[in-house]
Each structure stands twice: as C-alpha cells, then as structure tokens.
Amino acid sequence: MAAKKKAKAASVKRSAFYKIEGDKVTFSKKYCPRCGPGVILADHNDRAACGKCGYTEFKKA
C-alpha cells in the first residue's frame, strides 16, 4: 500500500502584513534584529520567534 499524501498548508501572503492608512503604508509585524530586514518574527501567544536563527522575544503578561 502506498502512504497517503498530506495536503500542503496554505502559505500566508506577505501583502497581508501591510496596512494602508491614507497615503501611508505601515508594516504590522516585527523584523528579526539578528537576521535583519526580510526575516519576520512569528507571532505566538506568549512570544515572538525567528524561525531562521531561533531569536525569541517573550511577551509580558
């Protein structure tokens, strides 16, 4: 028997991280301070983490 294939998870579009307010565009996520611009920190319930280098910022309760 062949193993069942898993469905791929839908990737999030980068355009979803930007907000347009009037004539200004703002970025709603944080960049990793180690990796630099282009690497976005993942937003979890209790922390923000970089998937590339492992940098973690814990949120205050």
C-alpha positions in Angstrom: 0.0 0.0 0.0 1.1 3.5 -0.8 1.3 6.0 2.0 -1.3 8.8 1.9 0.0 12.2 0.9 -0.6 15.1 3.2 -2.1 18.3 1.9 0.2 21.3 1.8 -0.6 24.1 4.3 -1.6 27.4 2.6 1.2 29.9 2.8 0.4 33.4 4.0 0.9 36.2 1.5 3.4 38.9 2.6 0.9 41.6 1.5 -1.3 40.6 4.4 1.3 42.1 6.9 0.9 45.6 5.5 -1.7 48.2 6.4 -2.7 51.2 4.3 -3.7 54.2 6.2 -4.5 57.2 4.0 -1.4 57.7 1.9 1.0 55.8 4.3 1.9 52.1 4.3 2.8 50.5 7.7 4.2 47.1 8.4 2.4 45.3 11.2 5.0 42.6 12.1 8.5 42.9 13.6 11.7 42.0 11.8 14.4 39.8 13.5 17.1 42.0 15.0 19.8 39.4 14.3 18.8 38.4 10.7 17.8 41.9 9.6 15.1 43.2 7.4 13.3 40.5 5.4 13.1 37.9 8.2 9.8 38.3 10.1 9.3 37.2 13.7 6.5 34.6 14.1 3.7 35.8 16.4 2.8 33.3 19.1 0.6 33.7 22.2 3.4 34.3 24.6 6.4 35.1 22.4 7.7 36.3 19.0 10.2 34.0 17.5 12.5 33.9 14.5 12.3 30.6 12.5 15.7 31.1 10.9 18.1 31.8 13.9 15.9 31.0 16.9 15.8 34.5 18.4 12.9 34.8 20.8 11.2 37.8 22.5 8.8 36.9 25.3 5.7 39.0 25.7 5.0 40.5 29.1 1.9 39.3 30.9 
